[in-house]
C-alpha cells in the first residue's frame, strides 16, 4: 500500500462494519514497515445523498474527486487504520490531486 492509494476498509467506529473507501495519507516508509501495523487514512464519501441532495463540502478542508461518482475526500476525517483491515486497492490518485489533499491536510492540522 502506498500514499495516495484509495482502498476499501472498515472505518473505525462504523456500526455497520461495511468496507468503504479511504485514502492513505501516511508516508510510504510507515506504509511498508512490517513492524508498524497501521496506516493513516482519511475518509471518502459520496458528494450526493441517496435523495439527490448535495452534501456540504468545506473548500478549505475537502477535495472533490471523480471516483465511481463525485466523491468528497474528507481531509478532516483522519484515522489510524490497521493494515489488515485494508481489503482491496481501487485507485491511485494523481500527483496533482494529492497536492490538493496535502494543502487541505495542512489547513486541517494548522501546519502552515
N, CA, C and O atoms as CSV, one atom per row, in Angstrom:
chain,resi,resn,atom,element,x,y,z
A,1,UNK,N,N,0.834,-1.182,0.000
A,1,UNK,CA,C,0.000,0.000,0.000
A,1,UNK,C,C,0.878,1.244,0.000
A,1,UNK,O,O,1.908,1.303,0.671
A,2,UNK,N,N,0.442,2.236,-0.769
A,2,UNK,CA,C,1.242,3.446,-0.947
A,2,UNK,C,C,0.410,4.694,-0.648
A,2,UNK,O,O,-0.819,4.681,-0.726
A,3,UNK,N,N,1.107,5.749,-0.310
A,3,UNK,CA,C,0.458,7.043,-0.107
A,3,UNK,C,C,-0.248,7.437,-1.410
A,3,UNK,O,O,0.312,7.299,-2.497
A,4,UNK,N,N,-1.462,7.922,-1.284
A,4,UNK,CA,C,-2.229,8.336,-2.455
A,4,UNK,C,C,-3.127,7.256,-3.021
A,4,UNK,O,O,-3.878,7.507,-3.964
A,5,UNK,N,N,-3.063,6.056,-2.461
A,5,UNK,CA,C,-3.941,4.978,-2.932
A,5,UNK,C,C,-5.265,5.021,-2.184
A,5,UNK,O,O,-5.323,5.338,-0.996
A,6,UNK,N,N,-6.323,4.693,-2.911
A,6,UNK,CA,C,-7.647,4.540,-2.315
A,6,UNK,C,C,-7.885,3.043,-2.139
A,6,UNK,O,O,-7.732,2.260,-3.076
A,7,UNK,N,N,-8.259,2.668,-0.931
A,7,UNK,CA,C,-8.538,1.276,-0.578
A,7,UNK,C,C,-9.922,1.192,0.041
A,7,UNK,O,O,-10.440,2.181,0.560
A,8,UNK,N,N,-10.512,0.019,-0.017
A,8,UNK,CA,C,-11.708,-0.252,0.771
A,8,UNK,C,C,-11.274,-0.788,2.115
A,8,UNK,O,O,-10.437,-1.687,2.199
A,9,UNK,N,N,-11.851,-0.228,3.174
A,9,UNK,CA,C,-11.557,-0.644,4.542
A,9,UNK,C,C,-12.776,-0.326,5.401
A,9,UNK,O,O,-13.643,0.449,5.000
A,10,UNK,N,N,-12.831,-0.920,6.562
A,10,UNK,CA,C,-13.893,-0.595,7.513
A,10,UNK,C,C,-13.436,0.619,8.309
A,10,UNK,O,O,-12.394,0.590,8.965
A,11,UNK,N,N,-14.231,1.691,8.243
A,11,UNK,CA,C,-13.906,2.894,9.003
A,11,UNK,C,C,-13.961,2.572,10.490
A,11,UNK,O,O,-14.822,1.806,10.923
A,12,UNK,N,N,-13.056,3.145,11.278
A,12,UNK,CA,C,-13.156,2.968,12.733
A,12,UNK,C,C,-14.499,3.496,13.234
A,12,UNK,O,O,-14.987,4.522,12.762
A,13,UNK,N,N,-15.072,2.807,14.165
A,13,UNK,CA,C,-16.350,3.180,14.803
A,13,UNK,C,C,-17.545,3.113,13.864
A,13,UNK,O,O,-18.585,3.697,14.165
A,14,UNK,N,N,-17.430,2.425,12.747
A,14,UNK,CA,C,-18.569,2.280,11.833
A,14,UNK,C,C,-19.464,1.157,12.347
A,14,UNK,O,O,-19.053,-0.003,12.352
A,15,UNK,N,N,-20.688,1.488,12.782
A,15,UNK,CA,C,-21.558,0.451,13.348
A,15,UNK,C,C,-21.962,-0.621,12.333
A,15,UNK,O,O,-22.246,-1.756,12.718
A,16,UNK,N,N,-21.991,-0.279,11.054
A,16,UNK,CA,C,-22.379,-1.258,10.029
A,16,UNK,C,C,-21.213,-2.153,9.614
A,16,UNK,O,O,-21.420,-3.193,8.988
A,17,UNK,N,N,-19.971,-1.747,9.967
A,17,UNK,CA,C,-18.771,-2.530,9.652
A,17,UNK,C,C,-18.679,-2.880,8.166
A,17,UNK,O,O,-18.237,-3.966,7.794
A,18,UNK,N,N,-19.101,-1.949,7.339
A,18,UNK,CA,C,-19.122,-2.135,5.889
A,18,UNK,C,C,-17.865,-1.518,5.273
A,18,UNK,O,O,-17.532,-0.379,5.602
A,19,UNK,N,N,-17.158,-2.228,4.394
A,19,UNK,CA,C,-15.983,-1.620,3.749
A,19,UNK,C,C,-16.378,-0.385,2.936
A,19,UNK,O,O,-17.335,-0.403,2.161
A,20,UNK,N,N,-15.617,0.673,3.138
A,20,UNK,CA,C,-15.842,1.945,2.453
A,20,UNK,C,C,-14.491,2.471,1.980
A,20,UNK,O,O,-13.450,2.023,2.463
A,21,UNK,N,N,-14.495,3.409,1.049
A,21,UNK,CA,C,-13.214,3.903,0.539
A,21,UNK,C,C,-12.493,4.825,1.527
A,21,UNK,O,O,-13.108,5.660,2.190
A,22,UNK,N,N,-11.175,4.647,1.604
A,22,UNK,CA,C,-10.301,5.517,2.389
A,22,UNK,C,C,-9.089,5.853,1.527
A,22,UNK,O,O,-8.697,5.078,0.655
A,23,UNK,N,N,-8.511,7.004,1.780
A,23,UNK,CA,C,-7.301,7.437,1.086
A,23,UNK,C,C,-6.140,7.356,2.059
A,23,UNK,O,O,-6.190,7.943,3.140
A,24,UNK,N,N,-5.101,6.636,1.684
A,24,UNK,CA,C,-3.918,6.534,2.536
A,24,UNK,C,C,-3.108,7.821,2.408
A,24,UNK,O,O,-2.735,8.224,1.307
A,25,UNK,N,N,-2.839,8.469,3.558
A,25,UNK,CA,C,-2.082,9.722,3.556
A,25,UNK,C,C,-0.767,9.623,4.326
A,25,UNK,O,O,0.032,10.559,4.299
A,26,UNK,N,N,-0.532,8.515,5.006
A,26,UNK,CA,C,0.747,8.350,5.709
A,26,UNK,C,C,1.861,8.109,4.700
A,26,UNK,O,O,1.610,7.743,3.552
A,27,UNK,N,N,3.099,8.320,5.148
A,27,UNK,CA,C,4.233,8.187,4.231
A,27,UNK,C,C,4.536,6.720,3.930
A,27,UNK,O,O,4.164,5.827,4.692
A,28,UNK,N,N,5.209,6.491,2.822
A,28,UNK,CA,C,5.456,5.125,2.358
A,28,UNK,C,C,6.389,4.331,3.257
A,28,UNK,O,O,6.337,3.101,3.261
A,29,UNK,N,N,7.236,5.005,4.016
A,29,UNK,CA,C,8.086,4.298,4.970
A,29,UNK,C,C,7.206,3.612,6.016
A,29,UNK,O,O,7.395,2.434,6.318
A,30,UNK,N,N,6.252,4.349,6.560
A,30,UNK,CA,C,5.306,3.784,7.529
A,30,UNK,C,C,4.467,2.700,6.859
A,30,UNK,O,O,4.262,1.624,7.421
A,31,UNK,N,N,3.988,2.995,5.661
A,31,UNK,CA,C,3.068,2.073,4.989
A,31,UNK,C,C,3.712,0.716,4.708
A,31,UNK,O,O,3.030,-0.308,4.712
A,32,UNK,N,N,5.018,0.706,4.465
A,32,UNK,CA,C,5.684,-0.547,4.115
A,32,UNK,C,C,6.415,-1.202,5.286
A,32,UNK,O,O,6.919,-2.317,5.145
A,33,UNK,N,N,6.481,-0.540,6.426
A,33,UNK,CA,C,7.203,-1.087,7.579
A,33,UNK,C,C,6.463,-2.289,8.154
A,33,UNK,O,O,5.315,-2.154,8.577
A,34,UNK,N,N,7.091,-3.454,8.179
A,34,UNK,CA,C,6.399,-4.654,8.673
A,34,UNK,C,C,6.110,-4.613,10.177
A,34,UNK,O,O,5.205,-5.300,10.650
A,35,UNK,N,N,6.867,-3.817,10.925
A,35,UNK,CA,C,6.648,-3.754,12.362
A,35,UNK,C,C,5.597,-2.720,12.768
A,35,UNK,O,O,5.219,-2.660,13.938
A,36,UNK,N,N,5.122,-1.910,11.827
A,36,UNK,CA,C,4.055,-0.941,12.103
A,36,UNK,C,C,2.755,-1.502,11.535
A,36,UNK,O,O,2.680,-1.827,10.351
A,37,UNK,N,N,1.756,-1.613,12.363
A,37,UNK,CA,C,0.542,-2.334,11.995
A,37,UNK,C,C,-0.562,-1.468,11.413
A,37,UNK,O,O,-1.606,-1.984,11.014
A,38,UNK,N,N,-0.347,-0.153,11.360
A,38,UNK,CA,C,-1.422,0.704,10.858
A,38,UNK,C,C,-0.904,1.734,9.864
A,38,UNK,O,O,0.299,1.962,9.739
A,39,UNK,N,N,-1.850,2.347,9.161
A,39,UNK,CA,C,-1.584,3.458,8.256
A,39,UNK,C,C,-2.506,4.603,8.664
A,39,UNK,O,O,-3.478,4.404,9.392
A,40,UNK,N,N,-2.190,5.790,8.189
A,40,UNK,CA,C,-3.050,6.948,8.427
A,40,UNK,C,C,-3.851,7.179,7.152
A,40,UNK,O,O,-3.302,7.211,6.051
A,41,UNK,N,N,-5.152,7.339,7.324
A,41,UNK,CA,C,-6.038,7.483,6.165
A,41,UNK,C,C,-7.119,8.518,6.455
A,41,UNK,O,O,-7.384,8.859,7.607
A,42,UNK,N,N,-7.735,9.008,5.380
A,42,UNK,CA,C,-8.890,9.908,5.501
A,42,UNK,C,C,-10.070,9.280,4.771
A,42,UNK,O,O,-9.903,8.466,3.862
A,43,UNK,N,N,-11.255,9.675,5.188
A,43,UNK,CA,C,-12.499,9.136,4.623
A,43,UNK,C,C,-12.794,9.700,3.246
A,43,UNK,O,O,-12.432,10.834,2.930
A,44,UNK,N,N,-13.449,8.900,2.441
A,44,UNK,CA,C,-14.072,9.348,1.206
A,44,UNK,C,C,-15.563,9.101,1.341
A,44,UNK,O,O,-15.983,8.093,1.909
A,45,UNK,N,N,-16.353,10.009,0.826
A,45,UNK,CA,C,-17.801,9.850,0.880
A,45,UNK,C,C,-18.419,10.474,-0.366
A,45,UNK,O,O,-17.894,11.449,-0.903
A,46,UNK,N,N,-19.510,9.922,-0.814
A,46,UNK,CA,C,-20.177,10.455,-1.998
A,46,UNK,C,C,-20.609,11.895,-1.808
A,46,UNK,O,O,-20.980,12.290,-0.703
A,47,UNK,N,N,-20.564,12.682,-2.867
A,47,UNK,CA,C,-20.961,14.088,-2.805
A,47,UNK,C,C,-22.477,14.235,-2.657
A,47,UNK,O,O,-22.961,15.221,-2.102
A,48,UNK,N,N,-23.224,13.236,-3.162
A,48,UNK,CA,C,-24.689,13.328,-3.129
A,48,UNK,C,C,-25.283,12.268,-2.216
A,48,UNK,O,O,-24.820,11.128,-2.171
A,49,UNK,N,N,-26.313,12.666,-1.493
A,49,UNK,CA,C,-27.058,11.731,-0.653
A,49,UNK,C,C,-27.966,10.874,-1.536
A,49,UNK,O,O,-28.129,11.156,-2.723
A,50,UNK,N,N,-28.549,9.840,-0.959
A,50,UNK,CA,C,-29.434,8.957,-1.732
A,50,UNK,C,C,-30.668,9.691,-2.255
A,50,UNK,O,O,-31.250,9.276,-3.257
A,51,UNK,N,N,-31.074,10.774,-1.590
A,51,UNK,CA,C,-32.242,11.541,-2.075
A,51,UNK,C,C,-31.855,12.570,-3.141
A,51,UNK,O,O,-32.708,13.325,-3.606
A,52,UNK,N,N,-30.565,12.605,-3.535
A,52,UNK,CA,C,-30.122,13.513,-4.594
A,52,UNK,C,C,-29.615,14.854,-4.122
A,52,UNK,O,O,-29.091,15.628,-4.923
A,53,UNK,N,N,-29.758,15.153,-2.828
A,53,UNK,CA,C,-29.253,16.426,-2.332
A,53,UNK,C,C,-27.739,16.352,-2.138
A,53,UNK,O,O,-27.175,15.297,-1.849
A,54,UNK,N,N,-27.111,17.504,-2.306
A,54,UNK,CA,C,-25.657,17.592,-2.215
A,54,UNK,C,C,-25.225,17.720,-0.759
A,54,UNK,O,O,-25.812,18.489,0.002
A,55,UNK,N,N,-24.201,16.967,-0.375
A,55,UNK,CA,C,-23.644,17.088,0.970
A,55,UNK,C,C,-22.784,18.352,1.031
A,55,UNK,O,O,-22.192,18.739,0.024
A,56,UNK,N,N,-22.709,18.994,2.186
A,56,UNK,CA,C,-21.852,20.173,2.287
A,56,UNK,C,C,-20.379,19.784,2.209
A,56,UNK,O,O,-19.960,18.776,2.777
A,57,UNK,N,N,-19.608,20.593,1.504
A,57,UNK,CA,C,-18.161,20.395,1.421
A,57,UNK,C,C,-17.497,21.702,1.813
A,57,UNK,O,O,-17.920,22.777,1.386
A,58,UNK,N,N,-16.461,21.607,2.620
A,58,UNK,CA,C,-15.713,22.776,3.063
A,58,UNK,C,C,-14.485,22.915,2.169
A,58,UNK,O,O,-13.589,22.074,2.233
A,59,UNK,N,N,-14.419,23.956,1.338
A,59,UNK,CA,C,-13.310,24.085,0.385
A,59,UNK,C,C,-11.933,24.158,1.034
A,59,UNK,O,O,-10.937,23.838,0.386
A,60,UNK,N,N,-11.850,24.572,2.299
A,60,UNK,CA,C,-10.538,24.641,2.948
A,60,UNK,C,C,-10.124,23.303,3.557
A,60,UNK,O,O,-8.980,23.144,3.983
A,61,UNK,N,N,-11.058,22.328,3.601
A,61,UNK,CA,C,-10.752,21.021,4.197
A,61,UNK,C,C,-11.005,19.839,3.266
A,61,UNK,O,O,-10.416,18.775,3.456
A,62,UNK,N,N,-11.847,19.997,2.286
A,62,UNK,CA,C,-12.283,18.880,1.449
A,62,UNK,C,C,-11.805,19.034,0.008
A,62,UNK,O,O,-11.627,20.148,-0.485
A,63,UNK,N,N,-11.601,17.899,-0.657
A,63,UNK,CA,C,-11.260,17.866,-2.079
A,63,UNK,C,C,-12.321,17.012,-2.766
A,63,UNK,O,O,-12.649,15.925,-2.291
A,64,UNK,N,N,-12.853,17.500,-3.877
A,64,UNK,CA,C,-13.826,16.738,-4.661
A,64,UNK,C,C,-13.067,16.014,-5.772
A,64,UNK,O,O,-12.309,16.628,-6.523
A,65,UNK,N,N,-13.283,14.699,-5.866
A,65,UNK,CA,C,-12.652,13.902,-6.918
A,65,UNK,C,C,-13.722,13.115,-7.657
A,65,UNK,O,O,-14.844,12.963,-7.175
A,66,UNK,N,N,-13.365,12.621,-8.821
A,66,UNK,CA,C,-14.236,11.707,-9.567
A,66,UNK,C,C,-13.753,10.306,-9.259
A,66,UNK,O,O,-12.653,9.925,-9.660
A,67,UNK,N,N,-14.551,9.546,-8.563
A,67,UNK,CA,C,-14.243,8.156,-8.219
A,67,UNK,C,C,-15.241,7.342,-9.026
A,67,UNK,O,O,-15.232,7.459,-10.251
A,68,UNK,N,N,-16.074,6.551,-8.445
A,68,UNK,CA,C,-17.165,5.918,-9.189
A,68,UNK,C,C,-18.213,6.970,-9.511
A,68,UNK,O,O,-18.921,6.885,-10.514
A,69,UNK,N,N,-18.294,7.953,-8.643
A,69,UNK,CA,C,-19.153,9.123,-8.812
A,69,UNK,C,C,-18.414,10.273,-8.140
A,69,UNK,O,O,-17.323,10.076,-7.605
A,70,UNK,N,N,-18.990,11.465,-8.160
A,70,UNK,CA,C,-18.321,12.578,-7.487
A,70,UNK,C,C,-18.216,12.254,-6.000
A,70,UNK,O,O,-19.189,11.857,-5.358
A,71,UNK,N,N,-17.003,12.434,-5.473
A,71,UNK,CA,C,-16.688,11.980,-4.126
A,71,UNK,C,C,-15.931,13.068,-3.376
A,71,UNK,O,O,-15.118,13.789,-3.955
A,72,UNK,N,N,-16.207,13.175,-2.089
A,72,UNK,CA,C,-15.516,14.137,-1.225
A,72,UNK,C,C,-14.408,13.402,-0.474
A,72,UNK,O,O,-14.652,12.378,0.164
A,73,UNK,N,N,-13.199,13.930,-0.557
A,73,UNK,CA,C,-12.102,13.462,0.287
A,73,UNK,C,C,-12.171,14.328,1.537
A,73,UNK,O,O,-11.875,15.522,1.487
A,74,UNK,N,N,-12.558,13.732,2.647
A,74,UNK,CA,C,-12.738,14.453,3.910
A,74,UNK,C,C,-11.411,14.485,4.673
A,74,UNK,O,O,-11.130,13.609,5.491
A,75,UNK,N,N,-10.608,15.503,4.392
A,75,UNK,CA,C,-9.269,15.584,4.977
A,75,UNK,C,C,-9.298,15.839,6.481
A,75,UNK,O,O,-8.281,15.651,7.149
A,76,UNK,N,N,-10.418,16.254,7.023
A,76,UNK,CA,C,-10.530,16.433,8.475
A,76,UNK,C,C,-10.919,15.138,9.174
A,76,UNK,O,O,-10.894,15.071,10.403
A,77,UNK,N,N,-11.278,14.115,8.416
A,77,UNK,CA,C,-11.646,12.819,8.993
A,77,UNK,C,C,-10.433,11.895,8.894
A,77,UNK,O,O,-10.376,11.002,8.049
A,78,UNK,N,N,-9.467,12.136,9.780
A,78,UNK,CA,C,-8.194,11.412,9.777
A,78,UNK,C,C,-8.279,10.243,10.757
A,78,UNK,O,O,-8.712,10.403,11.898
A,79,UNK,N,N,-7.858,9.067,10.292
A,79,UNK,CA,C,-7.925,7.863,11.113
A,79,UNK,C,C,-6.643,7.059,11.003
A,79,UNK,O,O,-5.939,7.107,9.994
A,80,UNK,N,N,-6.362,6.328,12.053
A,80,UNK,CA,C,-5.351,5.286,12.005
A,80,UNK,C,C,-6.108,3.986,11.749
A,80,UNK,O,O,-7.012,3.628,12.504
A,81,UNK,N,N,-5.736,3.287,10.687
A,81,UNK,CA,C,-6.435,2.062,10.293
A,81,UNK,C,C,-5.430,0.926,10.219
A,81,UNK,O,O,-4.359,1.070,9.630
A,82,UNK,N,N,-5.774,-0.189,10.812
A,82,UNK,CA,C,-4.881,-1.350,10.753
A,82,UNK,C,C,-4.731,-1.813,9.313
A,82,UNK,O,O,-5.705,-1.892,8.565
A,83,UNK,N,N,-3.498,-2.117,8.941
A,83,UNK,CA,C,-3.216,-2.571,7.581
A,83,UNK,C,C,-4.041,-3.802,7.234
A,83,UNK,O,O,-4.463,-3.969,6.090
A,84,UNK,N,N,-4.270,-4.654,8.212
A,84,UNK,CA,C,-5.019,-5.883,7.961
A,84,UNK,C,C,-6.484,-5.618,7.602
A,84,UNK,O,O,-7.157,-6.492,7.056
A,85,UNK,N,N,-6.975,-4.419,7.905
A,85,UNK,CA,C,-8.378,-4.109,7.575
A,85,UNK,C,C,-8.533,-3.551,6.160
A,85,UNK,O,O,-9.656,-3.362,5.693
A,86,UNK,N,N,-7.406,-3.282,5.464
A,86,UNK,CA,C,-7.478,-2.814,4.084
A,86,UNK,C,C,-7.829,-4.000,3.197
A,86,UNK,O,O,-7.095,-4.987,3.157
A,87,UNK,N,N,-8.942,-3.907,2.492
A,87,UNK,CA,C,-9.471,-5.043,1.735
A,87,UNK,C,C,-8.977,-5.091,0.294
A,87,UNK,O,O,-8.470,-6.119,-0.156
A,88,UNK,N,N,-9.122,-3.992,-0.424
A,88,UNK,CA,C,-8.715,-4.008,-1.831
A,88,UNK,C,C,-8.396,-2.593,-2.302
A,88,UNK,O,O,-9.089,-1.635,-1.956
A,89,UNK,N,N,-7.341,-2.482,-3.092
A,89,UNK,CA,C,-6.946,-1.205,-3.680
A,89,UNK,C,C,-7.832,-0.962,-4.897
A,89,UNK,O,O,-8.089,-1.864,-5.694
A,90,UNK,N,N,-8.295,0.293,-5.016
A,90,UNK,CA,C,-9.182,0.604,-6.134
A,90,UNK,C,C,-8.691,1.733,-7.025
A,90,UNK,O,O,-9.176,1.887,-8.146
A,91,UNK,N,N,-7.736,2.527,-6.546
A,91,UNK,CA,C,-7.369,3.717,-7.311
A,91,UNK,C,C,-6.084,4.313,-6.751
A,91,UNK,O,O,-5.821,4.215,-5.552
A,92,UNK,N,N,-5.289,4.927,-7.614
A,92,UNK,CA,C,-4.129,5.728,-7.203
A,92,UNK,C,C,-4.417,7.160,-7.645
A,92,UNK,O,O,-4.603,7.414,-8.835
A,93,UNK,N,N,-4.455,8.098,-6.695
A,93,UNK,CA,C,-4.722,9.489,-7.054
A,93,UNK,C,C,-3.500,10.100,-7.733
A,93,UNK,O,O,-2.366,9.692,-7.483
A,94,UNK,N,N,-3.745,11.068,-8.582
A,94,UNK,CA,C,-2.670,11.748,-9.306
A,94,UNK,C,C,-1.860,12.624,-8.357
A,94,UNK,O,O,-2.308,12.966,-7.262
A,95,UNK,N,N,-0.660,12.978,-8.803
A,95,UNK,CA,C,0.201,13.871,-8.039
A,95,UNK,C,C,-0.514,15.200,-7.773
A,95,UNK,O,O,-0.439,15.744,-6.671
A,96,UNK,N,N,-1.206,15.716,-8.793
A,96,UNK,CA,C,-1.917,16.995,-8.655
A,96,UNK,C,C,-3.006,16.910,-7.583
A,96,UNK,O,O,-3.139,17.808,-6.751
A,97,UNK,N,N,-3.777,15.831,-7.608
A,97,UNK,CA,C,-4.843,15.673,-6.615
A,97,UNK,C,C,-4.252,15.519,-5.213
A,97,UNK,O,O,-4.777,16.071,-4.247
A,98,UNK,N,N,-3.154,14.762,-5.110
A,98,UNK,CA,C,-2.519,14.599,-3.799
A,98,UNK,C,C,-1.948,15.921,-3.293
A,98,UNK,O,O,-1.895,16.146,-2.084
A,99,UNK,N,N,-1.528,16.784,-4.185
A,99,UNK,CA,C,-1.071,18.120,-3.775
A,99,UNK,C,C,-2.223,18.902,-3.154
A,99,UNK,O,O,-2.036,19.610,-2.165
A,100,UNK,N,N,-3.417,18.774,-3.739
A,100,UNK,CA,C,-4.605,19.420,-3.169
A,100,UNK,C,C,-4.934,18.828,-1.797
A,100,UNK,O,O,-5.259,19.560,-0.862
A,101,UNK,N,N,-4.849,17.507,-1.683
A,101,UNK,CA,C,-5.086,16.839,-0.399
A,101,UNK,C,C,-4.072,17.331,0.635
A,101,UNK,O,O,-4.439,17.619,1.774
A,102,UNK,N,N,-2.805,17.429,0.243
A,102,UNK,CA,C,-1.766,17.904,1.161
A,102,UNK,C,C,-2.086,19.306,1.677
A,102,UNK,O,O,-1.926,19.590,2.864
A,103,UNK,N,N,-2.537,20.178,0.778
A,103,UNK,CA,C,-2.887,21.546,1.183
A,103,UNK,C,C,-4.031,21.525,2.201
A,103,UNK,O,O,-3.986,22.251,3.194
A,104,UNK,N,N,-5.046,20.709,1.966
A,104,UNK,CA,C,-6.175,20.622,2.907
A,104,UNK,C,C,-5.731,20.032,4.241
A,104,UNK,O,O,-6.196,20.470,5.294
A,105,UNK,N,N,-4.835,19.042,4.210
A,105,UNK,CA,C,-4.313,18.481,5.461
A,105,UNK,C,C,-3.541,19.542,6.245
A,105,UNK,O,O,-3.644,19.609,7.469
A,106,UNK,N,N,-2.774,20.361,5.546
A,106,UNK,CA,C,-2.063,21.459,6.226
A,106,UNK,C,C,-3.059,22.417,6.888
A,106,UNK,O,O,-2.827,22.882,8.005
A,107,UNK,N,N,-4.167,22.711,6.198
A,107,UNK,CA,C,-5.190,23.577,6.781
A,107,UNK,C,C,-5.814,22.935,8.021
A,107,UNK,O,O,-5.937,23.573,9.067
A,108,UNK,N,N,-6.202,21.677,7.892
A,108,UNK,CA,C,-6.878,20.971,8.991
A,108,UNK,C,C,-5.965,20.875,10.217
A,108,UNK,O,O,-6.407,21.068,11.350
A,109,UNK,N,N,-4.688,20.575,9.973
A,109,UNK,CA,C,-3.754,20.347,11.072
A,109,UNK,C,C,-2.957,21.600,11.459
A,109,UNK,O,O,-2.085,21.548,12.326
A,110,UNK,N,N,-3.270,22.729,10.801
A,110,UNK,CA,C,-2.612,24.006,11.069
A,110,UNK,C,C,-1.093,23.891,10.965
A,110,UNK,O,O,-0.361,24.252,11.886
A,111,UNK,N,N,-0.639,23.380,9.823
A,111,UNK,CA,C,0.786,23.144,9.588
A,111,UNK,C,C,1.435,24.203,8.702
A,111,UNK,O,O,2.483,23.941,8.111
A,112,UNK,N,N,0.859,25.355,8.597
A,112,UNK,CA,C,1.437,26.407,7.745
A,112,UNK,C,C,2.505,27.151,8.465
A,112,UNK,O,O,3.102,28.070,7.904
